[in-house]
């Protein structure tokens, strides 16, 4: 037991304790106490994560035997230990999860204040349980521990989407998220089974070293494909993304924490963690890149026409996750993790800002009824603007650096990826500033008797901290272009030990030379700025009265390409019809008839046989004699063997 | 005498017994019929015993005891039957005391 392993288990234990206290004491604890316990648990975890980060930066790692706490599943020679692995990748994720998680907890104490005591505590219990599961997911040293966390976050996501369980639509959205995730989880499970069958272990380091020596094979491709199916479900990629926009039924801080900043990046983490396996399966890598790219553009196109502020952000999340997968698919693992990090900051910021607006507008989520909020909510306005600039990719905000890194890597792999990716980025800039303009600029279109007001301190505190992070987080990953120093990318240097094996196995794409890179940068930034100005100009004069029903193509976009309807018609309706058929025909006409028939036959038979029991001794004896005669006759005819 | 005669006699006695048991309602007569069947079997046993003994003698075994067991059986059965008659008659007497009848069809109270 090294020093680090004594520290590591503290990180998830704090939220677990918080979950137990808040969950069990929900009827007794006051709201203030619940808030303190919930946020305090996260703060302690965050402090521990910082300590761990320091140790990891100093070169101390928790890998292999040192991380084993106890044997979890053991039979014969096969053993799955309960073990943690703390390396550079994990420590980054720990910081993001506990840090952003803490801010969102603080924010929630204010946002959820209208809830009754028991529901308030239930909310914080779920939130803590979620953080616990997420920590388990990133800290586990093998796929089984990761899977436990994976399922845990899925459960918490379900519980929190359906937090307002009295609303039928919300519980349906929760169910949808759960079922969609299950489809992905099946892929993950199958991958684990394959891993156990082939490698005889689920521990990362053993699998990776073994896979490296064996080289690529079709089995590795199958495993990586199955893992990717799991990632598709959890990280909302085509075709399993539809649950994420519906997940916006949950409270807004939940959307920020689970459906933007942390849980949905679990798929990215899983693939980044398995980078060696993916590097050995080039065909899966291209699939990852293509799916990511398609999702990025597809979701961005839907976001262009949404009027619900949270839906815009939800589709933007799906789209940004697509960029991360694009990064993974072209081998830019660092870029993907970098984007996870910056995205966690600016998307959490945007969601919390949206929550602040929704809070101020008395739970009105339709942007058409906003407008001119700049005057009433200065802090929210500034922080949201920073978030929008960051996600749009305006230098020097964080999103610029991470997205640029991914796009440059995509250009190196295939210029077409770059063009499509840039197109998506332009759409991102457009819909984000459409949202910003409709919300904060122009004239107020809401109810003038209930003027909005700035949100309370805990909410603005979280916004400001996240805004600062969203603004400056990019500087840890400056491209070589700016620093003229290959060591300038701090994050890449830090993560290098995790990704060196995977990157060594990949075919190196020639990095575009500096002139090309400058041109690409200038083109993308120029276009993005132009698009932003266009969006602001268009929607600044937006009037509710002038709003026509969308026609033609924009109608398709407003209806989300009718994907939900297609799924409904192609998958859900036939399944329901089959279920109906089984229920009404097979069940009632077949199984019920057979079961009832047996009962009826016995009943009928016994009624008839009852007359044999006449009580007349003579009859009995007669039957006995007749039976004996028959038996004797039979005996004569049977061979005497 | 050939063994056939004994067998036929035993069968006739047995069938009379069976018919009596099936058709008569008087418990004492049924009882007698049962005794009749029992004794027809005894008769068969003795007859077969004698047959086996005679065969063994004819085969040249001088001091054979073949077939002697059946005769012992018959005595044994007679003793047991005597005890059984005592029990059976006692039951019939008790039955008469309770119902003032020896008609067995009267005793169908287990029905239903």
Interface residues (C-beta under 8 A of the other chain):
Chain A: X613 X614 X615 X616 X617 X618 X621 X622 X625
Chain B: X18 X21 X22 X23 X25 X104 X105 X107 X108 X109 X110 X111 X112
